[in-house]
Amino acid sequence: MQAALKEKSDVKNGRNTIDSSLSDNYANEIGRLLGTKYRKGDCDALIQQYINKNW
């Protein structure tokens, strides 16, 4: 929930676009789900199949 509030604040203050904020929230949700299921997994390796990282 706190991450969602940060994203809303970033959009309101012009630090992020709505599309970017939605993508960030999606990535956060996937990360939390995978982190719960694979507690000792490599985060980058786990998300590769779900998220196209542009950095």
Secondary structure, 3 states (H helix, E strand, C coil): CHHHHHHHHHHHCCCCCHHHHHHHHHHHHHHHHHHHHCCCCCHHHHHCCCCCCCC
